[in-house]
Amino acid sequence: MNALDIKTLIKAGLPNAIVEVRGDDGQHFDAIVESPSFSGKTLIAQHKMVYATLGDSFENALHALSLKTSAPR
């Protein structure tokens, strides 16, 4: 799995999101996700929404994903 794969999965699950994913070792990634869908949600709820877009990929192919999430201001 690479950064583009992760970005594609997140965008498919949160189509209105602005997504940036970095990482080049195939296991450790940093993602910044901004979505209107996060409005009024706790940080934990936002992260759960992102993890839900990844499905089994997170458990099977990713070792670590650092998330920064926010709603547009």
All heavy atoms as TSV, in Angstrom:
chain	resi	resn	atom	element	x	y	z
A	1	MET	N	N	0.854	-1.174	0.000
A	1	MET	CA	C	0.000	0.000	0.000
A	1	MET	C	C	0.898	1.235	0.000
A	1	MET	O	O	1.927	1.263	0.657
A	1	MET	CB	C	-0.898	-0.022	1.226
A	1	MET	CG	C	-1.787	1.194	1.323
A	1	MET	SD	S	-3.178	0.997	2.433
A	1	MET	CE	C	-4.230	-0.026	1.447
A	2	ASN	N	N	0.490	2.242	-0.763
A	2	ASN	CA	C	1.256	3.481	-0.802
A	2	ASN	C	C	0.351	4.669	-0.460
A	2	ASN	O	O	-0.853	4.505	-0.249
A	2	ASN	CB	C	1.933	3.656	-2.168
A	2	ASN	CG	C	0.945	3.741	-3.306
A	2	ASN	OD1	O	-0.094	4.391	-3.206
A	2	ASN	ND2	N	1.250	3.097	-4.414
A	3	ALA	N	N	0.938	5.846	-0.411
A	3	ALA	CA	C	0.204	7.047	-0.011
A	3	ALA	C	C	-0.980	7.326	-0.939
A	3	ALA	O	O	-2.044	7.730	-0.472
A	3	ALA	CB	C	1.150	8.252	0.036
A	4	LEU	N	N	-0.820	7.099	-2.225
A	4	LEU	CA	C	-1.911	7.338	-3.169
A	4	LEU	C	C	-3.072	6.376	-2.921
A	4	LEU	O	O	-4.232	6.776	-2.997
A	4	LEU	CB	C	-1.422	7.223	-4.610
A	4	LEU	CG	C	-2.462	7.490	-5.694
A	4	LEU	CD1	C	-3.075	8.887	-5.542
A	4	LEU	CD2	C	-1.852	7.332	-7.071
A	5	ASP	N	N	-2.770	5.119	-2.613
A	5	ASP	CA	C	-3.825	4.147	-2.297
A	5	ASP	C	C	-4.649	4.606	-1.092
A	5	ASP	O	O	-5.876	4.544	-1.101
A	5	ASP	CB	C	-3.235	2.770	-1.972
A	5	ASP	CG	C	-2.542	2.120	-3.147
A	5	ASP	OD1	O	-2.902	2.419	-4.310
A	5	ASP	OD2	O	-1.636	1.298	-2.906
A	6	ILE	N	N	-3.957	5.072	-0.065
A	6	ILE	CA	C	-4.633	5.535	1.153
A	6	ILE	C	C	-5.487	6.754	0.846
A	6	ILE	O	O	-6.644	6.836	1.255
A	6	ILE	CB	C	-3.608	5.833	2.254
A	6	ILE	CG1	C	-2.887	4.551	2.649
A	6	ILE	CG2	C	-4.272	6.477	3.471
A	6	ILE	CD1	C	-1.656	4.771	3.488
A	7	LYS	N	N	-4.933	7.700	0.101
A	7	LYS	CA	C	-5.676	8.903	-0.268
A	7	LYS	C	C	-6.936	8.540	-1.053
A	7	LYS	O	O	-8.013	9.087	-0.800
A	7	LYS	CB	C	-4.797	9.846	-1.082
A	7	LYS	CG	C	-5.488	11.113	-1.499
A	7	LYS	CD	C	-4.563	12.042	-2.252
A	7	LYS	CE	C	-5.292	13.316	-2.644
A	7	LYS	NZ	N	-4.386	14.292	-3.265
A	8	THR	N	N	-6.801	7.615	-1.978
A	8	THR	CA	C	-7.935	7.189	-2.803
A	8	THR	C	C	-9.036	6.575	-1.950
A	8	THR	O	O	-10.222	6.870	-2.144
A	8	THR	CB	C	-7.461	6.192	-3.882
A	8	THR	OG1	O	-6.479	6.841	-4.702
A	8	THR	CG2	C	-8.609	5.722	-4.751
A	9	LEU	N	N	-8.671	5.729	-0.993
A	9	LEU	CA	C	-9.658	5.112	-0.113
A	9	LEU	C	C	-10.370	6.153	0.747
A	9	LEU	O	O	-11.597	6.111	0.910
A	9	LEU	CB	C	-8.992	4.070	0.793
A	9	LEU	CG	C	-8.571	2.774	0.131
A	9	LEU	CD1	C	-7.703	1.945	1.081
A	9	LEU	CD2	C	-9.792	1.971	-0.307
A	10	ILE	N	N	-9.606	7.094	1.296
A	10	ILE	CA	C	-10.210	8.133	2.134
A	10	ILE	C	C	-11.144	9.003	1.303
A	10	ILE	O	O	-12.272	9.298	1.712
A	10	ILE	CB	C	-9.134	8.981	2.838
A	10	ILE	CG1	C	-8.341	8.120	3.825
A	10	ILE	CG2	C	-9.767	10.180	3.562
A	10	ILE	CD1	C	-7.106	8.799	4.417
A	11	LYS	N	N	-10.705	9.411	0.114
A	11	LYS	CA	C	-11.548	10.247	-0.761
A	11	LYS	C	C	-12.821	9.515	-1.200
A	11	LYS	O	O	-13.872	10.134	-1.348
A	11	LYS	CB	C	-10.767	10.692	-1.997
A	11	LYS	CG	C	-9.685	11.721	-1.750
A	11	LYS	CD	C	-10.225	13.086	-1.443
A	11	LYS	CE	C	-10.841	13.724	-2.668
A	11	LYS	NZ	N	-11.462	15.015	-2.373
A	12	ALA	N	N	-12.725	8.210	-1.385
A	12	ALA	CA	C	-13.911	7.435	-1.772
A	12	ALA	C	C	-14.932	7.413	-0.636
A	12	ALA	O	O	-16.138	7.487	-0.876
A	12	ALA	CB	C	-13.518	6.013	-2.155
A	13	GLY	N	N	-14.459	7.330	0.593
A	13	GLY	CA	C	-15.354	7.278	1.733
A	13	GLY	C	C	-15.810	8.637	2.234
A	13	GLY	O	O	-16.875	8.762	2.836
A	14	LEU	N	N	-14.992	9.655	1.986
A	14	LEU	CA	C	-15.310	11.037	2.372
A	14	LEU	C	C	-15.087	11.924	1.144
A	14	LEU	O	O	-14.091	12.647	1.053
A	14	LEU	CB	C	-14.405	11.496	3.528
A	14	LEU	CG	C	-14.539	10.752	4.849
A	14	LEU	CD1	C	-13.379	11.085	5.776
A	14	LEU	CD2	C	-15.863	11.105	5.510
A	15	PRO	N	N	-15.989	11.855	0.168
A	15	PRO	CA	C	-15.763	12.524	-1.119
A	15	PRO	C	C	-15.612	14.038	-1.040
A	15	PRO	O	O	-15.036	14.643	-1.939
A	15	PRO	CB	C	-16.982	12.138	-1.961
A	15	PRO	CG	C	-17.961	11.541	-1.037
A	15	PRO	CD	C	-17.247	11.131	0.203
A	16	ASN	N	N	-16.086	14.651	0.017
A	16	ASN	CA	C	-15.979	16.106	0.130
A	16	ASN	C	C	-14.726	16.530	0.895
A	16	ASN	O	O	-14.551	17.698	1.202
A	16	ASN	CB	C	-17.233	16.675	0.803
A	16	ASN	CG	C	-17.474	16.055	2.175
A	16	ASN	OD1	O	-16.764	15.144	2.585
A	16	ASN	ND2	N	-18.477	16.532	2.877
A	17	ALA	N	N	-13.842	15.591	1.187
A	17	ALA	CA	C	-12.658	15.878	1.994
A	17	ALA	C	C	-11.482	16.365	1.144
A	17	ALA	O	O	-11.344	16.013	-0.020
A	17	ALA	CB	C	-12.236	14.633	2.757
A	18	ILE	N	N	-10.659	17.164	1.786
A	18	ILE	CA	C	-9.349	17.524	1.253
A	18	ILE	C	C	-8.377	16.601	1.975
A	18	ILE	O	O	-8.326	16.582	3.212
A	18	ILE	CB	C	-9.017	18.999	1.530
A	18	ILE	CG1	C	-10.025	19.901	0.830
A	18	ILE	CG2	C	-7.580	19.311	1.097
A	18	ILE	CD1	C	-9.936	21.358	1.249
A	19	VAL	N	N	-7.614	15.825	1.215
A	19	VAL	CA	C	-6.778	14.780	1.807
A	19	VAL	C	C	-5.335	14.921	1.329
A	19	VAL	O	O	-5.081	15.078	0.133
A	19	VAL	CB	C	-7.303	13.372	1.422
A	19	VAL	CG1	C	-6.450	12.285	2.051
A	19	VAL	CG2	C	-8.770	13.210	1.799
A	20	GLU	N	N	-4.417	14.849	2.271
A	20	GLU	CA	C	-2.990	14.818	1.964
A	20	GLU	C	C	-2.402	13.652	2.743
A	20	GLU	O	O	-2.614	13.529	3.948
A	20	GLU	CB	C	-2.328	16.120	2.389
A	20	GLU	CG	C	-0.858	16.200	2.065
A	20	GLU	CD	C	-0.239	17.518	2.484
A	20	GLU	OE1	O	-0.962	18.524	2.537
A	20	GLU	OE2	O	0.965	17.515	2.770
A	21	VAL	N	N	-1.675	12.772	2.049
A	21	VAL	CA	C	-1.056	11.622	2.698
A	21	VAL	C	C	0.419	11.595	2.319
A	21	VAL	O	O	0.776	11.742	1.152
A	21	VAL	CB	C	-1.731	10.291	2.281
A	21	VAL	CG1	C	-1.061	9.111	2.967
A	21	VAL	CG2	C	-3.220	10.309	2.596
A	22	ARG	N	N	1.255	11.399	3.332
A	22	ARG	CA	C	2.700	11.298	3.104
A	22	ARG	C	C	3.206	10.005	3.715
A	22	ARG	O	O	2.664	9.523	4.697
A	22	ARG	CB	C	3.424	12.472	3.762
A	22	ARG	CG	C	3.112	13.786	3.125
A	22	ARG	CD	C	3.997	14.862	3.715
A	22	ARG	NE	N	3.601	16.142	3.173
A	22	ARG	CZ	C	3.440	17.230	3.894
A	22	ARG	NH1	N	3.651	17.206	5.187
A	22	ARG	NH2	N	3.076	18.347	3.320
A	23	GLY	N	N	4.263	9.504	3.163
A	23	GLY	CA	C	4.913	8.298	3.659
A	23	GLY	C	C	5.509	7.552	2.496
A	23	GLY	O	O	4.882	7.447	1.449
A	24	ASP	N	N	6.710	7.048	2.673
A	24	ASP	CA	C	7.351	6.400	1.537
A	24	ASP	C	C	7.969	5.048	1.876
A	24	ASP	O	O	8.626	4.452	1.043
A	24	ASP	CB	C	8.400	7.310	0.916
A	24	ASP	CG	C	9.491	7.725	1.890
A	24	ASP	OD1	O	9.528	7.212	3.019
A	24	ASP	OD2	O	10.305	8.568	1.515
A	25	ASP	N	N	7.738	4.564	3.093
A	25	ASP	CA	C	8.327	3.270	3.421
A	25	ASP	C	C	7.333	2.112	3.291
A	25	ASP	O	O	7.670	0.965	3.547
A	25	ASP	CB	C	8.948	3.287	4.816
A	25	ASP	CG	C	7.931	3.351	5.938
A	25	ASP	OD1	O	6.725	3.446	5.648
A	25	ASP	OD2	O	8.349	3.312	7.108
A	26	GLY	N	N	6.098	2.426	2.888
A	26	GLY	CA	C	5.098	1.394	2.687
A	26	GLY	C	C	4.395	0.926	3.949
A	26	GLY	O	O	3.496	0.105	3.870
A	27	GLN	N	N	4.786	1.457	5.104
A	27	GLN	CA	C	4.166	1.028	6.354
A	27	GLN	C	C	3.759	2.166	7.265
A	27	GLN	O	O	2.814	2.032	8.028
A	27	GLN	CB	C	5.112	0.110	7.125
A	27	GLN	CG	C	5.362	-1.205	6.436
A	27	GLN	CD	C	6.216	-2.121	7.289
A	27	GLN	OE1	O	6.619	-1.785	8.384
A	27	GLN	NE2	N	6.495	-3.294	6.774
A	28	HIS	N	N	4.465	3.271	7.228
A	28	HIS	CA	C	4.194	4.403	8.122
A	28	HIS	C	C	3.759	5.607	7.290
A	28	HIS	O	O	4.480	6.014	6.375
A	28	HIS	CB	C	5.447	4.765	8.915
A	28	HIS	CG	C	5.958	3.627	9.744
A	28	HIS	ND1	N	6.831	2.697	9.241
A	28	HIS	CD2	C	5.694	3.277	11.019
A	28	HIS	CE1	C	7.093	1.820	10.195
A	28	HIS	NE2	N	6.422	2.142	11.281
A	29	PHE	N	N	2.589	6.156	7.640
A	29	PHE	CA	C	2.034	7.258	6.863
A	29	PHE	C	C	1.499	8.356	7.777
A	29	PHE	O	O	1.091	8.091	8.906
A	29	PHE	CB	C	0.894	6.758	5.967
A	29	PHE	CG	C	1.336	5.745	4.960
A	29	PHE	CD1	C	1.288	4.391	5.248
A	29	PHE	CD2	C	1.812	6.140	3.723
A	29	PHE	CE1	C	1.692	3.450	4.329
A	29	PHE	CE2	C	2.231	5.203	2.789
A	29	PHE	CZ	C	2.172	3.854	3.100
A	30	ASP	N	N	1.492	9.567	7.264
A	30	ASP	CA	C	0.879	10.722	7.914
A	30	ASP	C	C	-0.219	11.219	6.991
A	30	ASP	O	O	0.010	11.401	5.790
A	30	ASP	CB	C	1.892	11.855	8.111
A	30	ASP	CG	C	3.028	11.462	9.031
A	30	ASP	OD1	O	2.737	11.047	10.166
A	30	ASP	OD2	O	4.200	11.562	8.617
A	31	ALA	N	N	-1.414	11.436	7.548
A	31	ALA	CA	C	-2.531	11.926	6.747
A	31	ALA	C	C	-3.141	13.156	7.402
A	31	ALA	O	O	-3.310	13.205	8.620
A	31	ALA	CB	C	-3.596	10.847	6.592
A	32	ILE	N	N	-3.443	14.133	6.561
A	32	ILE	CA	C	-4.172	15.319	6.980
A	32	ILE	C	C	-5.480	15.298	6.203
A	32	ILE	O	O	-5.472	15.223	4.967
A	32	ILE	CB	C	-3.386	16.607	6.671
A	32	ILE	CG1	C	-2.050	16.590	7.402
A	32	ILE	CG2	C	-4.215	17.834	7.043
A	32	ILE	CD1	C	-1.094	17.698	6.979
A	33	VAL	N	N	-6.594	15.307	6.945
A	33	VAL	CA	C	-7.909	15.196	6.311
A	33	VAL	C	C	-8.802	16.311	6.842
A	33	VAL	O	O	-9.002	16.436	8.044
A	33	VAL	CB	C	-8.569	13.830	6.603
A	33	VAL	CG1	C	-9.889	13.707	5.865
A	33	VAL	CG2	C	-7.634	12.671	6.247
A	34	GLU	N	N	-9.305	17.125	5.922
A	34	GLU	CA	C	-10.251	18.188	6.271
A	34	GLU	C	C	-11.562	17.893	5.556
A	34	GLU	O	O	-11.577	17.717	4.336
A	34	GLU	CB	C	-9.718	19.543	5.838
A	34	GLU	CG	C	-10.641	20.685	6.183
A	34	GLU	CD	C	-10.106	22.020	5.715
A	34	GLU	OE1	O	-9.050	22.447	6.208
A	34	GLU	OE2	O	-10.753	22.624	4.840
A	35	SER	N	N	-12.643	17.838	6.343
A	35	SER	CA	C	-13.930	17.505	5.740
A	35	SER	C	C	-15.071	18.212	6.463
A	35	SER	O	O	-15.099	18.240	7.690
A	35	SER	CB	C	-14.163	15.997	5.804
A	35	SER	OG	O	-15.459	15.669	5.365
A	36	PRO	N	N	-16.039	18.743	5.702
A	36	PRO	CA	C	-17.232	19.302	6.326
A	36	PRO	C	C	-17.999	18.243	7.124
A	36	PRO	O	O	-18.721	18.571	8.057
A	36	PRO	CB	C	-18.077	19.804	5.147
A	36	PRO	CG	C	-17.168	19.872	3.983
A	36	PRO	CD	C	-16.046	18.916	4.245
A	37	SER	N	N	-17.823	16.981	6.796
A	37	SER	CA	C	-18.486	15.893	7.514
A	37	SER	C	C	-18.029	15.808	8.972
A	37	SER	O	O	-18.702	15.202	9.799
A	37	SER	CB	C	-18.201	14.549	6.838
A	37	SER	OG	O	-18.686	14.542	5.527
A	38	PHE	N	N	-16.891	16.403	9.286
A	38	PHE	CA	C	-16.358	16.374	10.647
A	38	PHE	C	C	-16.975	17.448	11.540
A	38	PHE	O	O	-16.779	17.428	12.751
A	38	PHE	CB	C	-14.847	16.569	10.646
A	38	PHE	CG	C	-14.058	15.489	9.952
A	38	PHE	CD1	C	-12.818	15.773	9.412
A	38	PHE	CD2	C	-14.540	14.193	9.833
A	38	PHE	CE1	C	-12.061	14.802	8.788
A	38	PHE	CE2	C	-13.788	13.206	9.201
A	38	PHE	CZ	C	-12.537	13.516	8.686
A	39	SER	N	N	-17.699	18.364	10.955
A	39	SER	CA	C	-18.258	19.483	11.719
A	39	SER	C	C	-19.101	18.978	12.894
A	39	SER	O	O	-19.999	18.145	12.722
A	39	SER	CB	C	-19.111	20.363	10.804
A	39	SER	OG	O	-19.552	21.497	11.495
A	40	GLY	N	N	-18.788	19.480	14.084
A	40	GLY	CA	C	-19.522	19.116	15.288
A	40	GLY	C	C	-19.143	17.775	15.886
A	40	GLY	O	O	-19.701	17.359	16.894
A	41	LYS	N	N	-18.193	17.075	15.279
A	41	LYS	CA	C	-17.779	15.760	15.762
A	41	LYS	C	C	-16.496	15.881	16.598
A	41	LYS	O	O	-15.665	16.737	16.352
A	41	LYS	CB	C	-17.532	14.818	14.593
A	41	LYS	CG	C	-18.720	14.652	13.672
A	41	LYS	CD	C	-19.017	13.225	13.436
A	41	LYS	CE	C	-20.183	12.907	12.551
A	41	LYS	NZ	N	-21.106	13.859	12.157
A	42	THR	N	N	-16.362	14.998	17.581
A	42	THR	CA	C	-15.140	14.974	18.376
A	42	THR	C	C	-13.981	14.476	17.520
A	42	THR	O	O	-14.197	13.850	16.467
A	42	THR	CB	C	-15.282	14.038	19.594
A	42	THR	OG1	O	-15.423	12.690	19.114
A	42	THR	CG2	C	-16.459	14.432	20.472
A	43	LEU	N	N	-12.772	14.711	17.994
A	43	LEU	CA	C	-11.589	14.249	17.285
A	43	LEU	C	C	-11.606	12.727	17.142
A	43	LEU	O	O	-11.266	12.188	16.078
A	43	LEU	CB	C	-10.333	14.698	18.034
A	43	LEU	CG	C	-9.036	14.722	17.276
A	43	LEU	CD1	C	-9.143	15.600	16.035
A	43	LEU	CD2	C	-7.912	15.217	18.167
A	44	ILE	N	N	-12.031	12.040	18.173
A	44	ILE	CA	C	-12.110	10.573	18.111
A	44	ILE	C	C	-13.108	10.134	17.046
A	44	ILE	O	O	-12.833	9.221	16.263
A	44	ILE	CB	C	-12.472	9.982	19.490
A	44	ILE	CG1	C	-11.311	10.204	20.454
A	44	ILE	CG2	C	-12.816	8.501	19.386
A	44	ILE	CD1	C	-11.619	9.879	21.893
A	45	ALA	N	N	-14.257	10.783	16.981
A	45	ALA	CA	C	-15.264	10.448	15.968
A	45	ALA	C	C	-14.727	10.716	14.560
A	45	ALA	O	O	-14.964	9.927	13.639
A	45	ALA	CB	C	-16.546	11.228	16.211
A	46	GLN	N	N	-13.990	11.813	14.396
A	46	GLN	CA	C	-13.395	12.132	13.099
A	46	GLN	C	C	-12.418	11.037	12.671
A	46	GLN	O	O	-12.442	10.571	11.528
A	46	GLN	CB	C	-12.669	13.474	13.157
A	46	GLN	CG	C	-13.577	14.658	13.364
A	46	GLN	CD	C	-12.817	15.943	13.578
A	46	GLN	OE1	O	-11.645	16.064	13.231
A	46	GLN	NE2	N	-13.483	16.939	14.170
A	47	HIS	N	N	-11.568	10.608	13.602
A	47	HIS	CA	C	-10.583	9.573	13.281
A	47	HIS	C	C	-11.279	8.256	12.946
A	47	HIS	O	O	-10.866	7.561	12.008
A	47	HIS	CB	C	-9.609	9.391	14.447
A	47	HIS	CG	C	-8.630	10.516	14.555
A	47	HIS	ND1	N	-7.392	10.372	15.114
A	47	HIS	CD2	C	-8.706	11.817	14.190
A	47	HIS	CE1	C	-6.745	11.522	15.072
A	47	HIS	NE2	N	-7.538	12.418	14.521
A	48	LYS	N	N	-12.328	7.920	13.678
A	48	LYS	CA	C	-13.084	6.700	13.375
A	48	LYS	C	C	-13.682	6.757	11.980
A	48	LYS	O	O	-13.732	5.745	11.269
A	48	LYS	CB	C	-14.181	6.478	14.411
A	48	LYS	CG	C	-13.656	5.979	15.734
A	48	LYS	CD	C	-14.790	5.749	16.713
A	48	LYS	CE	C	-14.280	5.213	18.031
A	48	LYS	NZ	N	-15.366	4.952	18.990
A	49	MET	N	N	-14.126	7.940	11.570
A	49	MET	CA	C	-14.678	8.095	10.218
A	49	MET	C	C	-13.612	7.815	9.166
A	49	MET	O	O	-13.881	7.177	8.141
A	49	MET	CB	C	-15.261	9.503	10.039
A	49	MET	CG	C	-16.527	9.737	10.837
A	49	MET	SD	S	-17.065	11.463	10.802
A	49	MET	CE	C	-17.628	11.606	9.092
A	50	VAL	N	N	-12.395	8.302	9.402
A	50	VAL	CA	C	-11.302	8.060	8.454
A	50	VAL	C	C	-10.937	6.579	8.446
A	50	VAL	O	O	-10.809	5.971	7.379
A	50	VAL	CB	C	-10.068	8.925	8.785
A	50	VAL	CG1	C	-8.890	8.559	7.889
A	50	VAL	CG2	C	-10.391	10.408	8.636
A	51	TYR	N	N	-10.774	5.980	9.628
A	51	TYR	CA	C	-10.437	4.553	9.686
A	51	TYR	C	C	-11.492	3.704	8.985
A	51	TYR	O	O	-11.158	2.698	8.343
A	51	TYR	CB	C	-10.273	4.091	11.131
A	51	TYR	CG	C	-9.041	4.644	11.811
A	51	TYR	CD1	C	-9.123	5.152	13.103
A	51	TYR	CD2	C	-7.798	4.673	11.186
A	51	TYR	CE1	C	-8.017	5.669	13.744
A	51	TYR	CE2	C	-6.684	5.193	11.817
A	51	TYR	CZ	C	-6.791	5.681	13.100
A	51	TYR	OH	O	-5.688	6.194	13.718
A	52	ALA	N	N	-12.748	4.099	9.081
A	52	ALA	CA	C	-13.825	3.361	8.422
A	52	ALA	C	C	-13.647	3.352	6.906
A	52	ALA	O	O	-14.012	2.382	6.237
A	52	ALA	CB	C	-15.186	3.942	8.793
A	53	THR	N	N	-13.080	4.417	6.343
A	53	THR	CA	C	-12.861	4.464	4.892
A	53	THR	C	C	-11.786	3.476	4.458
A	53	THR	O	O	-11.758	3.064	3.303
A	53	THR	CB	C	-12.460	5.872	4.407
A	53	THR	OG1	O	-11.162	6.207	4.910
A	53	THR	CG2	C	-13.464	6.922	4.819
A	54	LEU	N	N	-10.905	3.115	5.377
A	54	LEU	CA	C	-9.792	2.221	5.051
A	54	LEU	C	C	-10.174	0.753	5.181
A	54	LEU	O	O	-9.485	-0.109	4.632
A	54	LEU	CB	C	-8.594	2.529	5.947
A	54	LEU	CG	C	-8.059	3.950	5.839
A	54	LEU	CD1	C	-6.994	4.195	6.887
A	54	LEU	CD2	C	-7.532	4.232	4.444
A	55	GLY	N	N	-11.250	0.465	5.890
A	55	GLY	CA	C	-11.701	-0.915	6.048
A	55	GLY	C	C	-10.603	-1.803	6.598
A	55	GLY	O	O	-9.859	-1.422	7.492
A	56	ASP	N	N	-10.481	-2.989	6.028
A	56	ASP	CA	C	-9.483	-3.953	6.477
A	56	ASP	C	C	-8.070	-3.569	6.077
A	56	ASP	O	O	-7.110	-4.148	6.573
A	56	ASP	CB	C	-9.795	-5.336	5.899
A	56	ASP	CG	C	-11.062	-5.935	6.480
A	56	ASP	OD1	O	-11.461	-5.528	7.590
A	56	ASP	OD2	O	-11.659	-6.794	5.809
A	57	SER	N	N	-7.917	-2.598	5.214
A	57	SER	CA	C	-6.593	-2.183	4.767
A	57	SER	C	C	-5.731	-1.730	5.924
A	57	SER	O	O	-4.536	-1.974	5.960
A	57	SER	CB	C	-6.691	-1.037	3.759
A	57	SER	OG	O	-7.410	-1.433	2.637
A	58	PHE	N	N	-6.356	-1.056	6.893
A	58	PHE	CA	C	-5.582	-0.541	8.012
A	58	PHE	C	C	-4.993	-1.682	8.830
A	58	PHE	O	O	-3.838	-1.643	9.219
A	58	PHE	CB	C	-6.432	0.370	8.898
A	58	PHE	CG	C	-5.648	0.993	10.008
A	58	PHE	CD1	C	-4.705	1.956	9.743
A	58	PHE	CD2	C	-5.826	0.590	11.312
A	58	PHE	CE1	C	-3.952	2.525	10.754
A	58	PHE	CE2	C	-5.094	1.154	12.338
A	58	PHE	CZ	C	-4.149	2.124	12.054
A	59	GLU	N	N	-5.773	-2.709	9.056
A	59	GLU	CA	C	-5.294	-3.832	9.860
A	59	GLU	C	C	-4.344	-4.736	9.086
A	59	GLU	O	O	-3.409	-5.282	9.653
A	59	GLU	CB	C	-6.475	-4.652	10.359
A	59	GLU	CG	C	-7.353	-3.891	11.334
A	59	GLU	CD	C	-8.581	-4.683	11.742
A	59	GLU	OE1	O	-8.671	-5.866	11.400
A	59	GLU	OE2	O	-9.445	-4.089	12.401
A	60	ASN	N	N	-4.576	-4.888	7.796
A	60	ASN	CA	C	-3.805	-5.856	7.012
A	60	ASN	C	C	-2.575	-5.285	6.318
A	60	ASN	O	O	-1.601	-6.003	6.137
A	60	ASN	CB	C	-4.705	-6.506	5.962
A	60	ASN	CG	C	-5.838	-7.277	6.586
A	60	ASN	OD1	O	-5.701	-7.809	7.681
A	60	ASN	ND2	N	-6.963	-7.328	5.914
A	61	ALA	N	N	-2.612	-4.030	5.908
A	61	ALA	CA	C	-1.526	-3.519	5.073
A	61	ALA	C	C	-0.761	-2.351	5.692
A	61	ALA	O	O	0.371	-2.096	5.318
A	61	ALA	CB	C	-2.073	-3.096	3.711
A	62	LEU	N	N	-1.378	-1.647	6.609
A	62	LEU	CA	C	-0.729	-0.488	7.209
A	62	LEU	C	C	-0.188	-0.824	8.580
A	62	LEU	O	O	-0.850	-1.493	9.360
A	62	LEU	CB	C	-1.728	0.668	7.367
A	62	LEU	CG	C	-2.266	1.301	6.111
A	62	LEU	CD1	C	-3.359	2.296	6.474
A	62	LEU	CD2	C	-1.172	1.992	5.361
A	63	HIS	N	N	0.992	-0.343	8.865
A	63	HIS	CA	C	1.549	-0.533	10.201
A	63	HIS	C	C	1.198	0.653	11.091
A	63	HIS	O	O	0.836	0.475	12.248
A	63	HIS	CB	C	3.061	-0.714	10.122
A	63	HIS	CG	C	3.708	-0.859	11.446
A	63	HIS	ND1	N	3.533	-1.972	12.242
A	63	HIS	CD2	C	4.520	-0.030	12.135
A	63	HIS	CE1	C	4.208	-1.811	13.359
A	63	HIS	NE2	N	4.811	-0.651	13.323
A	64	ALA	N	N	1.301	1.862	10.535
A	64	ALA	CA	C	1.019	3.054	11.339
A	64	ALA	C	C	0.475	4.169	10.458
A	64	ALA	O	O	0.977	4.410	9.365
A	64	ALA	CB	C	2.286	3.521	12.037
A	65	LEU	N	N	-0.550	4.833	10.971
A	65	LEU	CA	C	-1.132	5.980	10.283
A	65	LEU	C	C	-1.344	7.090	11.313
A	65	LEU	O	O	-2.110	6.925	12.249
A	65	LEU	CB	C	-2.466	5.623	9.633
A	65	LEU	CG	C	-3.199	6.754	8.933
A	65	LEU	CD1	C	-2.408	7.268	7.739
A	65	LEU	CD2	C	-4.590	6.315	8.503
A	66	SER	N	N	-0.627	8.173	11.141
A	66	SER	CA	C	-0.794	9.340	12.004
A	66	SER	C	C	-1.814	10.249	11.348
A	66	SER	O	O	-1.668	10.609	10.177
A	66	SER	CB	C	0.549	10.065	12.147
A	66	SER	OG	O	0.380	11.286	12.821
A	67	LEU	N	N	-2.864	10.605	12.086
A	67	LEU	CA	C	-3.951	11.410	11.526
A	67	LEU	C	C	-4.030	12.782	12.153
A	67	LEU	O	O	-3.898	12.931	13.359
A	67	LEU	CB	C	-5.304	10.731	11.785
A	67	LEU	CG	C	-5.740	9.615	10.876
A	67	LEU	CD1	C	-7.060	9.044	11.360
A	67	LEU	CD2	C	-5.870	10.085	9.456
A	68	LYS	N	N	-4.295	13.768	11.300
A	68	LYS	CA	C	-4.695	15.099	11.727
A	68	LYS	C	C	-5.981	15.402	10.979
A	68	LYS	O	O	-5.986	15.399	9.743
A	68	LYS	CB	C	-3.623	16.141	11.410
A	68	LYS	CG	C	-2.382	15.979	12.240
A	68	LYS	CD	C	-1.384	17.076	11.987
A	68	LYS	CE	C	-0.150	16.813	12.820
A	68	LYS	NZ	N	0.886	17.791	12.589
A	69	THR	N	N	-7.059	15.594	11.715
A	69	THR	CA	C	-8.349	15.835	11.066
A	69	THR	C	C	-8.939	17.148	11.538
A	69	THR	O	O	-8.647	17.624	12.642
A	69	THR	CB	C	-9.350	14.701	11.393
A	69	THR	OG1	O	-9.513	14.604	12.810
A	69	THR	CG2	C	-8.879	13.365	10.845
A	70	SER	N	N	-9.765	17.741	10.667
A	70	SER	CA	C	-10.442	18.989	11.028
A	70	SER	C	C	-11.603	19.241	10.086
A	70	SER	O	O	-11.661	18.692	8.992
A	70	SER	CB	C	-9.475	20.165	10.984
A	70	SER	OG	O	-9.007	20.371	9.667
A	71	ALA	N	N	-12.510	20.087	10.548
A	71	ALA	CA	C	-13.586	20.579	9.710
A	71	ALA	C	C	-13.151	21.941	9.165
A	71	ALA	O	O	-12.372	22.645	9.818
A	71	ALA	CB	C	-14.877	20.716	10.515
A	72	PRO	N	N	-13.625	22.327	7.997
A	72	PRO	CA	C	-13.264	23.649	7.464
A	72	PRO	C	C	-13.747	24.746	8.426
A	72	PRO	O	O	-14.783	24.609	9.081
A	72	PRO	CB	C	-14.016	23.744	6.139
A	72	PRO	CG	C	-14.428	22.362	5.817
A	72	PRO	CD	C	-14.503	21.607	7.098
A	73	ARG	N	N	-13.012	25.810	8.466
A	73	ARG	CA	C	-13.382	26.940	9.338
A	73	ARG	C	C	-14.275	27.897	8.619
A	73	ARG	O	O	-14.319	28.074	7.503
A	73	ARG	CB	C	-12.135	27.666	9.821
A	73	ARG	CG	C	-11.300	26.749	10.659
A	73	ARG	CD	C	-10.050	27.455	11.097
A	73	ARG	NE	N	-9.216	26.490	11.756
A	73	ARG	CZ	C	-8.637	26.702	12.910
A	73	ARG	NH1	N	-8.776	27.842	13.522
A	73	ARG	NH2	N	-7.879	25.791	13.445
